[in-house]
Amino acid sequence: MGNRCIAGESLGTTGFSYTLSLINGKYKMTILYTLMEFKVVRFNEIKRYIGDISYKTLSSALKELEKDQLVHREEYPQIPPKVEYSLTERGKSLIPILDGMCEWGDKNRL
């Protein structure tokens, strides 16, 4: 199977640790999954889909995901303001991981 990611390193320097630093957080994976499924989503649609998340928490998580270049924020100059979120190419590269998590959950659900 080749060398393991963690072999000969401390956990903090592995690709696993870096990936986790980007997606770690109570709602980040759910936000990414929402954008994966629905492609382009407005803020209130994400809020409705997730349900139990405050506006402040959602806003903060989206800003972090945008800063990490996983999510693209498109603001339209109109009244009322319109903002849409989607995955960047970098964010889309997480889709196989998200799909794998879905498959694992379907197979191992108790």
Sequence and secondary structure as in RCSB ss.txt:
>XXXX:A:sequence
MGNRCIAGESLGTTGFSYTLSLINGKYKMTILYTLMEFKVVRFNEIKRYIGDISYKTLSSALKELEKDQLVHREE
YPQIPPKVEYSLTERGKSLIPILDGMCEWGDKNRL
>XXXX:A:secstr
    TTTTS GGGSHHHHHHHHH STTHHHHHHHHHHHSEEEHHHHHHHH S  HHHHHHHHHHHHHTTSEEEEE
E SSS EEEEEE HHHHTTHHHHHHHHHHHHHH  
